[in-house]
Amino acid sequence: MKNTIKVERARKNWTQEDLAREIGISRQSVNSIETGKFVPSTVLALKMAKVFGVDVELIFQLEDQD
Amino acid sequence: MEQSKKIANRNSLIFALIYGATYLPAVWLLKYRVFGQPISIIIALVPVITFSIFIFKLIKAFSVMDEVKQRAQLEAVVIGFSLTAMLVMTLFLLSLCDISNPGWFGYANLLCFCWLFYFVGWFLSKKKYGV
């Protein structure tokens, strides 16, 4: 699973800390999701999409091996 | 939400310290002082009660963690439990071969190994998820 969290953050000019505060998780957890170490739940993915104002499919995309 | 996480974490830490502060003196008293059996049982139960409260608070702290930290904790517990079960099984099998060393692998030591394995698991899962 790949994601465009970094791109969306840059678009909003947000740090990981800002995003973490917006969706109610820790900065380390945002980093873990952003770097692909952890795949978030549907709820958390939808929360991210909501705060970025985009569709969830735009942030998270399946890769060939998924 | 952030405030409740901090309170839950602080409570679990406080009760961990209270547990430690009751467990070590209880062990010392039961080992080096002679009491009647009813008093000994009461002394032995005090750390059990504080440990129960600590575990309750710890579970509460887990429940307010975000999902990445919950996953890291789950993996830490799985690793800790598996390694402890493996050690106990190994000791049991060795005892069937008349090989045992209560000096290193008594009940008290097993408790220490159990916590040690949990912290090993915690270290590994923290490293894996970067939390």
N, CA and C atoms of all chains as a GROMACS GRO file, in nm:
protein
  591
    1MET      N    1   0.085  -0.120   0.000
    1MET     CA    2   0.000   0.000   0.000
    1MET      C    3   0.089   0.125   0.000
    2LYS      N    4   0.068   0.208  -0.101
    2LYS     CA    5   0.145   0.334  -0.102
    2LYS      C    6   0.050   0.449  -0.066
    3ASN      N    7   0.110   0.558  -0.022
    3ASN     CA    8   0.024   0.671   0.015
    3ASN      C    9   0.087   0.804  -0.027
    4THR      N   10   0.002   0.904  -0.031
    4THR     CA   11   0.048   1.039  -0.073
    4THR      C   12   0.033   1.139   0.042
    5ILE      N   13   0.047   1.088   0.164
    5ILE     CA   14   0.028   1.175   0.282
    5ILE      C   15   0.128   1.292   0.279
    6LYS      N   16   0.251   1.260   0.243
    6LYS     CA   17   0.354   1.365   0.242
    6LYS      C   18   0.318   1.476   0.143
    7VAL      N   19   0.267   1.434   0.028
    7VAL     CA   20   0.229   1.530  -0.076
    7VAL      C   21   0.112   1.618  -0.026
    8GLU      N   22   0.014   1.551   0.033
    8GLU     CA   23  -0.104   1.624   0.083
    8GLU      C   24  -0.066   1.718   0.197
    9ARG      N   25   0.028   1.672   0.278
    9ARG     CA   26   0.075   1.759   0.389
    9ARG      C   27   0.144   1.882   0.334
   10ALA      N   28   0.227   1.858   0.233
   10ALA     CA   29   0.301   1.969   0.171
   10ALA      C   30   0.203   2.068   0.109
   11ARG      N   31   0.097   2.014   0.048
   11ARG     CA   32  -0.004   2.100  -0.014
   11ARG      C   33  -0.069   2.191   0.090
   12LYS      N   34  -0.090   2.136   0.208
   12LYS     CA   35  -0.153   2.214   0.316
   12LYS      C   36  -0.050   2.290   0.399
   13ASN      N   37   0.076   2.263   0.369
   13ASN     CA   38   0.185   2.322   0.446
   13ASN      C   39   0.178   2.281   0.595
   14TRP      N   40   0.149   2.153   0.616
   14TRP     CA   41   0.137   2.099   0.751
   14TRP      C   42   0.261   2.016   0.784
   15THR      N   43   0.299   2.019   0.911
   15THR     CA   44   0.402   1.926   0.959
   15THR      C   45   0.332   1.797   1.002
   16GLN      N   46   0.411   1.696   1.032
   16GLN     CA   47   0.350   1.571   1.084
   16GLN      C   48   0.276   1.599   1.213
   17GLU      N   49   0.332   1.689   1.293
   17GLU     CA   50   0.270   1.726   1.421
   17GLU      C   51   0.131   1.787   1.398
   18ASP      N   52   0.121   1.873   1.297
   18ASP     CA   53  -0.008   1.936   1.265
   18ASP      C   54  -0.112   1.832   1.227
   19LEU      N   55  -0.070   1.740   1.137
   19LEU     CA   56  -0.163   1.635   1.092
   19LEU      C   57  -0.203   1.547   1.211
   20ALA      N   58  -0.105   1.513   1.295
   20ALA     CA   59  -0.132   1.428   1.412
   20ALA      C   60  -0.238   1.494   1.501
   21ARG      N   61  -0.225   1.624   1.521
   21ARG     CA   62  -0.321   1.696   1.605
   21ARG      C   63  -0.460   1.695   1.541
   22GLU      N   64  -0.464   1.711   1.411
   22GLU     CA   65  -0.593   1.717   1.339
   22GLU      C   66  -0.670   1.586   1.350
   23ILE      N   67  -0.598   1.473   1.343
   23ILE     CA   68  -0.669   1.344   1.342
   23ILE      C   69  -0.660   1.270   1.475
   24GLY      N   70  -0.595   1.330   1.573
   24GLY     CA   71  -0.596   1.275   1.709
   24GLY      C   72  -0.506   1.155   1.733
   25ILE      N   73  -0.390   1.151   1.665
   25ILE     CA   74  -0.292   1.046   1.694
   25ILE      C   75  -0.157   1.112   1.722
   26SER      N   76  -0.056   1.030   1.755
   26SER     CA   77   0.075   1.088   1.786
   26SER      C   78   0.155   1.117   1.658
   27ARG      N   79   0.254   1.203   1.669
   27ARG     CA   80   0.338   1.236   1.553
   27ARG      C   81   0.412   1.112   1.503
   28GLN      N   82   0.459   1.030   1.599
   28GLN     CA   83   0.531   0.907   1.560
   28GLN      C   84   0.439   0.814   1.479
   29SER      N   85   0.311   0.812   1.516
   29SER     CA   86   0.217   0.726   1.443
   29SER      C   87   0.195   0.778   1.302
   30VAL      N   88   0.187   0.911   1.288
   30VAL     CA   89   0.175   0.970   1.153
   30VAL      C   90   0.296   0.930   1.069
   31ASN      N   91   0.413   0.939   1.130
   31ASN     CA   92   0.537   0.903   1.060
   31ASN      C   93   0.534   0.756   1.018
   32SER      N   94   0.486   0.670   1.107
   32SER     CA   95   0.479   0.527   1.080
   32SER      C   96   0.386   0.499   0.961
   33ILE      N   97   0.274   0.572   0.955
   33ILE     CA   98   0.178   0.552   0.845
   33ILE      C   99   0.237   0.610   0.716
   34GLU      N  100   0.293   0.728   0.728
   34GLU     CA  101   0.346   0.797   0.610
   34GLU      C  102   0.458   0.717   0.542
   35THR      N  103   0.541   0.653   0.624
   35THR     CA  104   0.652   0.576   0.567
   35THR      C  105   0.612   0.433   0.528
   36GLY      N  106   0.484   0.401   0.546
   36GLY     CA  107   0.433   0.271   0.504
   36GLY      C  108   0.461   0.157   0.599
   37LYS      N  109   0.508   0.190   0.721
   37LYS     CA  110   0.534   0.083   0.818
   37LYS      C  111   0.404   0.028   0.875
   38PHE      N  112   0.301   0.110   0.875
   38PHE     CA  113   0.172   0.069   0.931
   38PHE      C  114   0.060   0.112   0.836
   39VAL      N  115  -0.033   0.019   0.811
   39VAL     CA  116  -0.149   0.052   0.727
   39VAL      C  117  -0.264   0.089   0.821
   40PRO      N  118  -0.317   0.210   0.808
   40PRO     CA  119  -0.420   0.253   0.904
   40PRO      C  120  -0.555   0.186   0.881
   41SER      N  121  -0.640   0.196   0.982
   41SER     CA  122  -0.776   0.142   0.970
   41SER      C  123  -0.856   0.230   0.875
   42THR      N  124  -0.973   0.181   0.837
   42THR     CA  125  -1.061   0.258   0.748
   42THR      C  126  -1.098   0.391   0.812
   43VAL      N  127  -1.128   0.387   0.942
   43VAL     CA  128  -1.170   0.509   1.013
   43VAL      C  129  -1.060   0.615   1.006
   44LEU      N  130  -0.937   0.573   1.035
   44LEU     CA  131  -0.826   0.669   1.036
   44LEU      C  132  -0.797   0.720   0.894
   45ALA      N  133  -0.807   0.630   0.796
   45ALA     CA  134  -0.785   0.671   0.656
   45ALA      C  135  -0.891   0.772   0.615
   46LEU      N  136  -1.015   0.749   0.655
   46LEU     CA  137  -1.124   0.842   0.622
   46LEU      C  138  -1.106   0.976   0.693
   47LYS      N  139  -1.056   0.971   0.817
   47LYS     CA  140  -1.029   1.095   0.891
   47LYS      C  141  -0.924   1.179   0.818
   48MET      N  142  -0.820   1.109   0.770
   48MET     CA  143  -0.713   1.179   0.695
   48MET      C  144  -0.770   1.243   0.570
   49ALA      N  145  -0.849   1.164   0.497
   49ALA     CA  146  -0.909   1.216   0.374
   49ALA      C  147  -0.994   1.339   0.403
   50LYS      N  148  -1.064   1.334   0.514
   50LYS     CA  149  -1.153   1.444   0.552
   50LYS      C  150  -1.073   1.571   0.581
   51VAL      N  151  -0.966   1.557   0.661
   51VAL     CA  152  -0.889   1.678   0.696
   51VAL      C  153  -0.811   1.734   0.575
   52PHE      N  154  -0.777   1.644   0.481
   52PHE     CA  155  -0.709   1.692   0.360
   52PHE      C  156  -0.808   1.743   0.255
   53GLY      N  157  -0.935   1.703   0.274
   53GLY     CA  158  -1.038   1.746   0.180
   53GLY      C  159  -1.029   1.676   0.045
   54VAL      N  160  -0.986   1.549   0.049
   54VAL     CA  161  -0.978   1.471  -0.076
   54VAL      C  162  -1.041   1.332  -0.054
   55ASP      N  163  -1.056   1.256  -0.162
   55ASP     CA  164  -1.108   1.119  -0.149
   55ASP      C  165  -0.999   1.029  -0.092
   56VAL      N  166  -1.042   0.928  -0.017
   56VAL     CA  167  -0.946   0.838   0.048
   56VAL      C  168  -0.860   0.763  -0.056
   57GLU      N  169  -0.921   0.736  -0.173
   57GLU     CA  170  -0.847   0.663  -0.277
   57GLU      C  171  -0.730   0.744  -0.332
   58LEU      N  172  -0.739   0.872  -0.314
   58LEU     CA  173  -0.631   0.959  -0.362
   58LEU      C  174  -0.510   0.950  -0.268
   59ILE      N  175  -0.538   0.925  -0.141
   59ILE     CA  176  -0.428   0.918  -0.043
   59ILE      C  177  -0.367   0.778  -0.037
   60PHE      N  178  -0.453   0.677  -0.038
   60PHE     CA  179  -0.404   0.538  -0.026
   60PHE      C  180  -0.433   0.461  -0.154
   61GLN      N  181  -0.329   0.403  -0.211
   61GLN     CA  182  -0.347   0.323  -0.333
   61GLN      C  183  -0.282   0.186  -0.316
   62LEU      N  184  -0.351   0.085  -0.368
   62LEU     CA  185  -0.295  -0.051  -0.364
   62LEU      C  186  -0.179  -0.063  -0.462
   63GLU      N  187  -0.083  -0.146  -0.426
   63GLU     CA  188   0.027  -0.174  -0.518
   63GLU      C  189   0.006  -0.313  -0.576
   64ASP      N  190   0.086  -0.349  -0.674
   64ASP     CA  191   0.069  -0.478  -0.743
   64ASP      C  192   0.075  -0.597  -0.647
   65GLN      N  193   0.166  -0.588  -0.549
   65GLN     CA  194   0.184  -0.703  -0.458
   65GLN      C  195   0.076  -0.710  -0.349
   66ASP      N  196  -0.010  -0.609  -0.337
   66ASP     CA  197  -0.115  -0.609  -0.233
   66ASP      C  198  -0.231  -0.701  -0.273
   67MET      N  199  -0.922   1.448   2.449
   67MET     CA  200  -0.872   1.313   2.415
   67MET      C  201  -0.725   1.300   2.452
   68GLU      N  202  -0.645   1.402   2.411
   68GLU     CA  203  -0.503   1.402   2.442
   68GLU      C  204  -0.480   1.402   2.592
   69GLN      N  205  -0.568   1.478   2.661
   69GLN     CA  206  -0.559   1.488   2.807
   69GLN      C  207  -0.589   1.352   2.872
   70SER      N  208  -0.692   1.284   2.822
   70SER     CA  209  -0.728   1.154   2.881
   70SER      C  210  -0.618   1.051   2.857
   71LYS      N  211  -0.547   1.063   2.743
   71LYS     CA  212  -0.434   0.971   2.716
   71LYS      C  213  -0.324   0.994   2.819
   72LYS      N  214  -0.295   1.121   2.843
   72LYS     CA  215  -0.189   1.154   2.939
   72LYS      C  216  -0.225   1.104   3.078
   73ILE      N  217  -0.352   1.126   3.118
   73ILE     CA  218  -0.397   1.083   3.251
   73ILE      C  219  -0.387   0.930   3.263
   74ALA      N  220  -0.432   0.859   3.158
   74ALA     CA  221  -0.427   0.712   3.160
   74ALA      C  222  -0.283   0.662   3.170
   75ASN      N  223  -0.193   0.726   3.093
   75ASN     CA  224  -0.051   0.687   3.097
   75ASN      C  225   0.009   0.714   3.234
   76ARG      N  226  -0.023   0.831   3.289
   76ARG     CA  227   0.031   0.868   3.420
   76ARG      C  228  -0.020   0.773   3.528
   77ASN      N  229  -0.151   0.740   3.521
   77ASN     CA  230  -0.209   0.649   3.620
   77ASN      C  231  -0.142   0.512   3.615
   78SER      N  232  -0.117   0.462   3.493
   78SER     CA  233  -0.056   0.328   3.484
   78SER      C  234   0.087   0.332   3.539
   79LEU      N  235   0.156   0.442   3.515
   79LEU     CA  236   0.293   0.457   3.567
   79LEU      C  237   0.292   0.465   3.720
   80ILE      N  238   0.198   0.543   3.774
   80ILE     CA  239   0.187   0.557   3.920
   80ILE      C  240   0.160   0.421   3.985
   81PHE      N  241   0.066   0.345   3.924
   81PHE     CA  242   0.032   0.216   3.984
   81PHE      C  243   0.143   0.111   3.962
   82ALA      N  244   0.224   0.130   3.857
   82ALA     CA  245   0.341   0.042   3.840
   82ALA      C  246   0.439   0.067   3.954
   83LEU      N  247   0.455   0.194   3.988
   83LEU     CA  248   0.547   0.227   4.099
   83LEU      C  249   0.491   0.178   4.233
   84ILE      N  250   0.360   0.193   4.250
   84ILE     CA  251   0.298   0.143   4.375
   84ILE      C  252   0.315  -0.008   4.385
   85TYR      N  253   0.296  -0.077   4.271
   85TYR     CA  254   0.314  -0.222   4.270
   85TYR      C  255   0.458  -0.258   4.309
   86GLY      N  256   0.554  -0.189   4.248
   86GLY     CA  257   0.696  -0.213   4.280
   86GLY      C  258   0.725  -0.184   4.427
   87ALA      N  259   0.661  -0.079   4.476
   87ALA     CA  260   0.684  -0.038   4.615
   87ALA      C  261   0.620  -0.134   4.715
   88THR      N  262   0.526  -0.216   4.670
   88THR     CA  263   0.467  -0.316   4.760
   88THR      C  264   0.531  -0.454   4.739
   89TYR      N  265   0.569  -0.484   4.613
   89TYR     CA  266   0.623  -0.616   4.582
   89TYR      C  267   0.758  -0.641   4.650
   90LEU      N  268   0.849  -0.545   4.633
   90LEU     CA  269   0.984  -0.566   4.687
   90LEU      C  270   0.985  -0.577   4.840
   91PRO      N  271   0.917  -0.487   4.913
   91PRO     CA  272   0.913  -0.504   5.059
   91PRO      C  273   0.844  -0.634   5.102
   92ALA      N  274   0.738  -0.674   5.026
   92ALA     CA  275   0.668  -0.798   5.060
   92ALA      C  276   0.763  -0.918   5.047
   93VAL      N  277   0.841  -0.918   4.938
   93VAL     CA  278   0.937  -1.028   4.917
   93VAL      C  279   1.040  -1.028   5.031
   94TRP      N  280   1.089  -0.909   5.063
   94TRP     CA  281   1.190  -0.898   5.170
   94TRP      C  282   1.133  -0.947   5.303
   95LEU      N  283   1.012  -0.902   5.337
   95LEU     CA  284   0.950  -0.942   5.465
   95LEU      C  285   0.927  -1.093   5.471
   96LEU      N  286   0.875  -1.148   5.362
   96LEU     CA  287   0.844  -1.291   5.362
   96LEU      C  288   0.971  -1.377   5.362
   97LYS      N  289   1.081  -1.320   5.307
   97LYS     CA  290   1.205  -1.396   5.298
   97LYS      C  291   1.286  -1.389   5.428
   98TYR      N  292   1.289  -1.269   5.486
   98TYR     CA  293   1.384  -1.249   5.598
   98TYR      C  294   1.317  -1.231   5.734
   99ARG      N  295   1.186  -1.223   5.740
   99ARG     CA  296   1.117  -1.210   5.868
   99ARG      C  297   1.022  -1.327   5.886
  100VAL      N  298   0.998  -1.364   6.011
  100VAL     CA  299   0.909  -1.477   6.037
  100VAL      C  300   0.778  -1.424   6.093
  101PHE      N  301   0.669  -1.453   6.023
  101PHE     CA  302   0.536  -1.414   6.068
  101PHE      C  303   0.448  -1.538   6.076
  102GLY      N  304   0.335  -1.524   6.144
  102GLY     CA  305   0.238  -1.632   6.144
  102GLY      C  306   0.179  -1.644   6.004
  103GLN      N  307   0.116  -1.760   5.977
  103GLN     CA  308   0.066  -1.783   5.841
  103GLN      C  309  -0.038  -1.680   5.794
  104PRO      N  310  -0.135  -1.643   5.882
  104PRO     CA  311  -0.235  -1.545   5.833
  104PRO      C  312  -0.170  -1.411   5.794
  105ILE      N  313  -0.074  -1.364   5.874
  105ILE     CA  314  -0.006  -1.238   5.842
  105ILE      C  315   0.075  -1.252   5.713
  106SER      N  316   0.142  -1.368   5.698
  106SER     CA  317   0.221  -1.394   5.577
  106SER      C  318   0.132  -1.390   5.453
  107ILE      N  319   0.014  -1.449   5.465
  107ILE     CA  320  -0.078  -1.452   5.349
  107ILE      C  321  -0.123  -1.310   5.315
  108ILE      N  322  -0.151  -1.230   5.419
  108ILE     CA  323  -0.192  -1.091   5.394
  108ILE      C  324  -0.079  -1.015   5.325
  109ILE      N  325   0.043  -1.033   5.375
  109ILE     CA  326   0.159  -0.965   5.314
  109ILE      C  327   0.175  -1.010   5.168
  110ALA      N  328   0.154  -1.140   5.145
  110ALA     CA  329   0.170  -1.193   5.008
  110ALA      C  330   0.061  -1.140   4.914
  111LEU      N  331  -0.057  -1.111   4.970
  111LEU     CA  332  -0.168  -1.068   4.884
  111LEU      C  333  -0.162  -0.920   4.848
  112VAL      N  334  -0.094  -0.840   4.930
  112VAL     CA  335  -0.088  -0.695   4.903
  112VAL      C  336  -0.033  -0.666   4.763
  113PRO      N  337   0.084  -0.723   4.725
  113PRO     CA  338   0.133  -0.696   4.589
  113PRO      C  339   0.041  -0.750   4.479
  114VAL      N  340  -0.030  -0.858   4.512
  114VAL     CA  341  -0.123  -0.914   4.412
  114VAL      C  342  -0.234  -0.812   4.384
  115ILE      N  343  -0.283  -0.748   4.490
  115ILE     CA  344  -0.389  -0.648   4.474
  115ILE      C  345  -0.336  -0.526   4.396
  116THR      N  346  -0.218  -0.478   4.434
  116THR     CA  347  -0.164  -0.360   4.364
  116THR      C  348  -0.131  -0.394   4.218
  117PHE      N  349  -0.089  -0.520   4.195
  117PHE     CA  350  -0.060  -0.562   4.058
  117PHE      C  351  -0.189  -0.566   3.975
  118SER      N  352  -0.298  -0.614   4.037
  118SER     CA  353  -0.427  -0.619   3.966
  118SER      C  354  -0.470  -0.478   3.925
  119ILE      N  355  -0.455  -0.383   4.018
  119ILE     CA  356  -0.494  -0.245   3.987
  119ILE      C  357  -0.404  -0.189   3.875
  120PHE      N  358  -0.274  -0.221   3.885
  120PHE     CA  359  -0.180  -0.176   3.783
  120PHE      C  360  -0.219  -0.228   3.645
  121ILE      N  361  -0.252  -0.358   3.637
  121ILE     CA  362  -0.290  -0.419   3.509
  121ILE      C  363  -0.417  -0.354   3.456
  122PHE      N  364  -0.513  -0.328   3.546
  122PHE     CA  365  -0.638  -0.262   3.506
  122PHE      C  366  -0.607  -0.125   3.444
  123LYS      N  367  -0.521  -0.049   3.510
  123LYS     CA  368  -0.484   0.085   3.461
  123LYS      C  369  -0.406   0.077   3.330
  124LEU      N  370  -0.322  -0.028   3.320
  124LEU     CA  371  -0.242  -0.047   3.198
  124LEU      C  372  -0.333  -0.077   3.078
  125ILE      N  373  -0.432  -0.163   3.100
  125ILE     CA  374  -0.527  -0.196   2.994
  125ILE      C  375  -0.605  -0.071   2.953
  126LYS      N  376  -0.640   0.010   3.054
  126LYS     CA  377  -0.712   0.135   3.026
  126LYS      C  378  -0.624   0.229   2.942
  127ALA      N  379  -0.494   0.232   2.976
  127ALA     CA  380  -0.401   0.318   2.900
  127ALA      C  381  -0.388   0.267   2.756
  128PHE      N  382  -0.386   0.132   2.738
  128PHE     CA  383  -0.379   0.075   2.603
  128PHE      C  384  -0.502   0.116   2.522
  129SER      N  385  -0.617   0.116   2.588
  129SER     CA  386  -0.742   0.140   2.515
  129SER      C  387  -0.753   0.283   2.462
  130VAL      N  388  -0.681   0.378   2.522
  130VAL     CA  389  -0.688   0.516   2.470
  130VAL      C  390  -0.570   0.550   2.379
  131MET      N  391  -0.482   0.450   2.356
  131MET     CA  392  -0.370   0.475   2.264
  131MET      C  393  -0.422   0.479   2.120
  132ASP      N  394  -0.346   0.543   2.030
  132ASP     CA  395  -0.387   0.537   1.890
  132ASP      C  396  -0.354   0.399   1.833
  133GLU      N  397  -0.407   0.369   1.716
  133GLU     CA  398  -0.400   0.232   1.665
  133GLU      C  399  -0.258   0.182   1.636
  134VAL      N  400  -0.167   0.271   1.603
  134VAL     CA  401  -0.029   0.226   1.577
  134VAL      C  402   0.036   0.180   1.708
  135LYS      N  403   0.014   0.259   1.812
  135LYS     CA  404   0.072   0.221   1.943
  135LYS      C  405   0.005   0.096   1.999
  136GLN      N  406  -0.126   0.082   1.971
  136GLN     CA  407  -0.196  -0.039   2.016
  136GLN      C  408  -0.136  -0.162   1.947
  137ARG      N  409  -0.107  -0.149   1.818
  137ARG     CA  410  -0.048  -0.260   1.745
  137ARG      C  411   0.090  -0.294   1.802
  138ALA      N  412   0.168  -0.191   1.831
  138ALA     CA  413   0.303  -0.213   1.886
  138ALA      C  414   0.292  -0.285   2.021
  139GLN      N  415   0.195  -0.244   2.104
  139GLN     CA  416   0.176  -0.308   2.234
  139GLN      C  417   0.130  -0.453   2.217
  140LEU      N  418   0.039  -0.474   2.122
  140LEU     CA  419  -0.011  -0.610   2.098
  140LEU      C  420   0.104  -0.703   2.059
  141GLU      N  421   0.190  -0.656   1.969
  141GLU     CA  422   0.303  -0.739   1.927
  141GLU      C  423   0.401  -0.762   2.041
  142ALA      N  424   0.418  -0.658   2.126
  142ALA     CA  425   0.507  -0.672   2.243
  142ALA      C  426   0.454  -0.781   2.336
  143VAL      N  427   0.322  -0.780   2.359
  143VAL     CA  428   0.261  -0.880   2.448
  143VAL      C  429   0.271  -1.019   2.386
  144VAL      N  430   0.248  -1.029   2.255
  144VAL     CA  431   0.256  -1.159   2.187
  144VAL      C  432   0.398  -1.215   2.197
  145ILE      N  433   0.497  -1.130   2.171
  145ILE     CA  434   0.637  -1.174   2.180
  145ILE      C  435   0.671  -1.214   2.325
  146GLY      N  436   0.630  -1.128   2.420
  146GLY     CA  437   0.657  -1.156   2.562
  146GLY      C  438   0.593  -1.286   2.607
  147PHE      N  439   0.467  -1.305   2.570
  147PHE     CA  440   0.394  -1.427   2.609
  147PHE      C  441   0.458  -1.551   2.544
  148SER      N  442   0.488  -1.540   2.415
  148SER     CA  443   0.545  -1.656   2.343
  148SER      C  444   0.679  -1.698   2.401
  149LEU      N  445   0.765  -1.599   2.427
  149LEU     CA  446   0.898  -1.632   2.481
  149LEU      C  447   0.886  -1.690   2.622
  150THR      N  448   0.793  -1.635   2.703
  150THR     CA  449   0.773  -1.689   2.839
  150THR      C  450   0.722  -1.833   2.831
  151ALA      N  451   0.624  -1.856   2.743
  151ALA     CA  452   0.569  -1.992   2.728
  151ALA      C  453   0.678  -2.089   2.682
  152MET      N  454   0.763  -2.040   2.590
  152MET     CA  455   0.873  -2.124   2.541
  152MET      C  456   0.970  -2.158   2.653
  153LEU      N  457   1.001  -2.057   2.737
  153LEU     CA  458   1.094  -2.081   2.848
  153LEU      C  459   1.036  -2.181   2.948
  154VAL      N  460   0.907  -2.162   2.983
  154VAL     CA  461   0.843  -2.251   3.079
  154VAL      C  462   0.839  -2.394   3.024
  155MET      N  463   0.806  -2.406   2.894
  155MET     CA  464   0.802  -2.538   2.831
  155MET      C  465   0.940  -2.603   2.833
  156THR      N  466   1.043  -2.525   2.800
  156THR     CA  467   1.180  -2.577   2.800
  156THR      C  468   1.220  -2.624   2.940
  157LEU      N  469   1.187  -2.542   3.041
  157LEU     CA  470   1.222  -2.579   3.179
  157LEU      C  471   1.150  -2.706   3.221
  158PHE      N  472   1.023  -2.717   3.179
  158PHE     CA  473   0.946  -2.837   3.213
  158PHE      C  474   1.009  -2.961   3.149
  159LEU      N  475   1.043  -2.948   3.021
  159LEU     CA  476   1.102  -3.063   2.951
  159LEU      C  477   1.239  -3.100   3.010
  160LEU      N  478   1.316  -2.997   3.047
  160LEU     CA  479   1.446  -3.024   3.109
  160LEU      C  480   1.430  -3.089   3.246
  161SER      N  481   1.322  -3.045   3.318
  161SER     CA  482   1.300  -3.105   3.451
  161SER      C  483   1.268  -3.254   3.439
  162LEU      N  484   1.206  -3.293   3.325
  162LEU     CA  485   1.178  -3.436   3.301
  162LEU      C  486   1.308  -3.514   3.278
  163CYS      N  487   1.413  -3.439   3.238
  163CYS     CA  488   1.545  -3.503   3.221
  163CYS      C  489   1.629  -3.487   3.348
  164ASP      N  490   1.561  -3.446   3.458
  164ASP     CA  491   1.629  -3.422   3.586
  164ASP      C  492   1.733  -3.311   3.577
  165ILE      N  493   1.708  -3.216   3.490
  165ILE     CA  494   1.796  -3.099   3.482
  165ILE      C  495   1.714  -2.978   3.525
  166SER      N  496   1.749  -2.919   3.636
  166SER     CA  497   1.679  -2.796   3.679
  166SER      C  498   1.773  -2.713   3.764
  167ASN      N  499   1.749  -2.583   3.759
  167ASN     CA  500   1.831  -2.491   3.837
  167ASN      C  501   1.740  -2.386   3.901
  168PRO      N  502   1.684  -2.420   4.019
  168PRO     CA  503   1.590  -2.327   4.083
  168PRO      C  504   1.653  -2.193   4.120
  169GLY      N  505   1.787  -2.192   4.130
  169GLY     CA  506   1.857  -2.066   4.161
  169GLY      C  507   1.839  -1.963   4.051
  170TRP      N  508   1.833  -2.011   3.927
  170TRP     CA  509   1.818  -1.920   3.812
  170TRP      C  510   1.677  -1.917   3.756
  171PHE      N  511   1.605  -2.027   3.774
  171PHE     CA  512   1.474  -2.036   3.711
  171PHE      C  513   1.363  -2.071   3.810
  172GLY      N  514   1.365  -2.007   3.927
  172GLY     CA  515   1.257  -2.023   4.023
  172GLY      C  516   1.139  -1.936   3.981
  173TYR      N  517   1.031  -1.937   4.062
  173TYR     CA  518   0.911  -1.857   4.028
  173TYR      C  519   0.946  -1.708   4.017
  174ALA      N  520   1.026  -1.659   4.111
  174ALA     CA  521   1.060  -1.515   4.112
  174ALA      C  522   1.138  -1.479   3.986
  175ASN      N  523   1.229  -1.568   3.945
  175ASN     CA  524   1.307  -1.542   3.823
  175ASN      C  525   1.217  -1.544   3.699
  176LEU      N  526   1.121  -1.638   3.699
  176LEU     CA  527   1.030  -1.647   3.584
  176LEU      C  528   0.952  -1.517   3.567
  177LEU      N  529   0.913  -1.457   3.681
  177LEU     CA  530   0.841  -1.329   3.676
  177LEU      C  531   0.929  -1.222   3.610
  178CYS      N  532   1.056  -1.221   3.649
  178CYS     CA  533   1.150  -1.124   3.589
  178CYS      C  534   1.168  -1.151   3.440
  179PHE      N  535   1.181  -1.281   3.405
  179PHE     CA  536   1.197  -1.316   3.263
  179PHE      C  537   1.074  -1.273   3.182
  180CYS      N  538   0.956  -1.290   3.243
  180CYS     CA  539   0.831  -1.254   3.176
  180CYS      C  540   0.832  -1.106   3.140
  181TRP      N  541   0.867  -1.020   3.237
  181TRP     CA  542   0.873  -0.876   3.211
  181TRP      C  543   0.985  -0.844   3.112
  182LEU      N  544   1.097  -0.914   3.126
  182LEU     CA  545   1.210  -0.891   3.035
  182LEU      C  546   1.169  -0.920   2.891
  183PHE      N  547   1.097  -1.033   2.872
  183PHE     CA  548   1.055  -1.071   2.736
  183PHE      C  549   0.954  -0.969   2.681
  184TYR      N  550   0.867  -0.918   2.770
  184TYR     CA  551   0.771  -0.816   2.725
  184TYR      C  552   0.847  -0.692   2.676
  185PHE      N  553   0.949  -0.651   2.752
  185PHE     CA  554   1.025  -0.532   2.712
  185PHE      C  555   1.106  -0.557   2.584
  186VAL      N  556   1.153  -0.682   2.567
  186VAL     CA  557   1.220  -0.716   2.441
  186VAL      C  558   1.121  -0.700   2.325
  187GLY      N  559   1.000  -0.755   2.346
  187GLY     CA  560   0.896  -0.743   2.244
  187GLY      C  561   0.860  -0.599   2.216
  188TRP      N  562   0.853  -0.520   2.321
  188TRP     CA  563   0.819  -0.378   2.308
  188TRP      C  564   0.927  -0.306   2.227
  189PHE      N  565   1.052  -0.336   2.259
  189PHE     CA  566   1.165  -0.275   2.188
  189PHE      C  567   1.158  -0.308   2.039
  190LEU      N  568   1.134  -0.438   2.009
  190LEU     CA  569   1.129  -0.481   1.869
  190LEU      C  570   1.013  -0.416   1.794
  191SER      N  571   0.896  -0.414   1.858
  191SER     CA  572   0.780  -0.358   1.787
  191SER      C  573   0.790  -0.206   1.774
  192LYS      N  574   0.849  -0.142   1.873
  192LYS     CA  575   0.870   0.004   1.863
  192LYS      C  576   0.962   0.035   1.746
  193LYS      N  577   1.065  -0.050   1.732
  193LYS     CA  578   1.161  -0.030   1.623
  193LYS      C  579   1.093  -0.056   1.488
  194LYS      N  580   1.008  -0.159   1.487
  194LYS     CA  581   0.941  -0.196   1.362
  194LYS      C  582   0.849  -0.085   1.312
  195TYR      N  583   0.769  -0.029   1.404
  195TYR     CA  584   0.670   0.073   1.365
  195TYR      C  585   0.721   0.217   1.383
  196GLY      N  586   0.835   0.231   1.450
  196GLY     CA  587   0.890   0.366   1.470
  196GLY      C  588   0.807   0.452   1.562
  197VAL      N  589   0.743   0.392   1.661
  197VAL     CA  590   0.662   0.471   1.756
  197VAL      C  591   0.724   0.473   1.896
   0.00000   0.00000   0.00000
